[in-house]
Every structure is written in C-alpha cells, then in structure tokens.
Amino acid sequence: MMVVDDSAFMRRAIATMLEHESDIKVVATARSGEEAITKALQVKPDVITMDVEMPGMGGLEAVRQLAAEQGIPIIMCSSLTRDGTETTFRALELGAVDFIAKPDTAYANITDVARDLIEKVRAVSHRGAQPAHPIVHDPQPIEELRRIAAPPRAARSRPPLQYDCVAVGSSTGGPVALSRILPMLPRSFPLPLLIVQHMPMGFTRPLADRLNATSKIPVHEAVNGMILEPGTALVVPSGKQVELRRRRAAQTEVRLVEDGGSSLHVPSVDAMAEQVAQVYGRGAIGVILTGMGQDGVRGLRKLKARGGYVVGQDEATCVVYGMPRAAAKEGLVDREAPLDLIASILVELAGVAKS
C-alpha cells in the first residue's frame, strides 16, 4: 500500500502503525497529489491512504484521477475542521471508499485510530473494493427507476402491510450509498427513517447536513428527545447509542445514551435495529447497506422475528459486501437489490402511489 501526506511526521506515523501488521506492507509514500499519481503507476499499490488537504494538487484531484484511471481503493485521512469534513465527503463522492479521522501529533491519538485504519485497509484490500461511482446530482426520477427495474429473483412475496418505520445501517461506502437513496425519496414519503452510519466523532452532523441539502425529505442529526416524524430521516450521532420510547398519541421519542462498553460500534446497527423491532414489530423495515463486519445481524434477526421486512444491498454495488453478506447468510434478507433501486423499493413498501 501507499501513504500520501504532505507531513513527513504523518507519513512516518501512518506507515509505522500499518507495518506493525504482518500482512500489510507500505511499498511507497508520497508528499503530494502529483507524486502520488506518479508513484501509483510505478508501484501499483492495493490501497492508498490520502491526506485531504495538501499543497499543489490536493487530495480531491488526486482521488479523481486515481479512482477514475487506476481504480485503486483510497482511504482519506480527514481533519475535524469544517473544511476538512466537507472535502472528505466530496472525496467520497469522487470515488474514495472510506476515511478515518486524521490523528494529531499526540502519539496517544495515533494509537486510537490505528485499529480502525488497519481494519479498513484489510477490508478494502481483501475485498478488492472498487472505488465508489461518482455521484451524479441529477438522479433518475423514482418513476423511471420503477419502470426499468426487473423483478428481483431474491424477492420473497408477502401480503401488503402497513409499515411504520425504516431502520438503515451502513459502514464502509455508506455515505455515498445514503446519498444515492435519500435524495430519491419523494416529499410524500410517509415513514420516518432512523440511520446508523459508522463514522468518527464529529462527522455525523455534516453527513446529515449534506443529505438534507440534496433530499426532498428533511434529514437531521438526531438530538435527545426528538420525535420520529413521518417523512423525516434522523442520523444517530457518533459516540451514542439510540433508544426508542413510546409516548402518548403513538409518538416515538429518540433517546441518546452511552454505550457502556458493550458494543464494538457506537452507534451500533444492532442496537438501533433491536429498538426499532421492539417498538414497531411487523411494521418495521430494515435496510442493510455496504460495510465491513457483521453489525446488524443480531438486530435484524430480532426485527425479522417480530415480523419485519429486510432489504439488503447486493454485492455488485457494495464497496465492501460485509454487513449485507452476513445478514443474507443468516437468511435475514427478504429482498436483495442494487443500490440505485433501494429507494424505489422503499417507496413501494411504504405504499406511495405509483405513477
């Protein structure tokens, strides 16, 4: 793999944490986007870590060229500044597969992110992950997607039901996946959506803001005490687990709580899906999107046991077919579909009038 950063300290630090692992070898480093493109042609790395902000050719243009021309999975190293997070999400739209929060000069902070980086490098290299297809901000109308969609072979028939809530879980590749689903939902979409996206602290609010800016339905980072409203999506903030409480008039309140050290991921798709299953039962829809690992299996098992319905992203359109594969392997997925058809399926399940 190759490490790209304009800071010599950061190049050494990231290379050192990676080369502690026997199955990872850093074959090159680069200090600019131009140098990264040149060296990538020479050494052909399996994975690249890329600094978001560099002088000269920055990370965005380097991602654009490396993803489009060389097809190398790129993991961005992003600062927590407003500009850093904005550039990171743009890099994901241009083809980067994932990102980590950039460690600072404190060695303790570097060790905090090491395991996350190592897991991501292994996931995208073992999978042979393809760069995400660049986002086109003029998606096909939902009616057109319905027209061209062939009936999926994996779909299981079931009588029409009244659904009440959608639980969405995603990880590696998730920000782009969400950007291909939520903007396709019509203003008339009648169900609340609760979303868990694995990402570092400080990134869930910018994610929600970006999705809100491109979607017809409101998208917000969840705040303690919020009510799940029809046609509104809430992103669970990093560092918190979500609990749901029924209130009078059939309202469901969102409570954000500490994890207590029991979960690998905070927030966890498992914890969120279990809460949705408990409150909504057979009125729950689960959606499991691209991501590494098995988060979601336990929660979707409960959702299925209570009569809910599960949609899974297919392997061909996943950056990493980990979470959907784990759910499908357990027999929890009722309908598997390409990413660009998932919004159409949700519209169908929600009973929105067809054109």
Buried (B, 14 or more C-beta within 10 A) or exposed (E): BBBBBBBEEBBEBBBEBBEEEEEBEBEBBBBBBBBBBEBBEEEEBBBBBBBBBBEEBBBBBBBBBBBEEBEBBBBBBBBBEEEBBBBBBBBBBBBBBBBBBBBBEEEEBBEBBBEBBBBBBBBBBEBEBBBBBEBEEEBBEBEEBBEEBEEBEEEEEEEEBEBBBBBBBBBBBBBBBBBBBBBBBBEEBBBBBBBBBBBBEBBBBBBBBBBBEEBBBBBBBBEEEBEBBEBBBBBBBBBBBBBBEEEEEEEBBBBBEEBEEEBEBBBBBBBBBBBBBBBBBBBBBBBBBBBBBBBBBBBBBBBBEBBBBBBBBBBEBBBBBBBBBBBBEBEBBBBBBBBBBBBBBBBBBBEBEEE
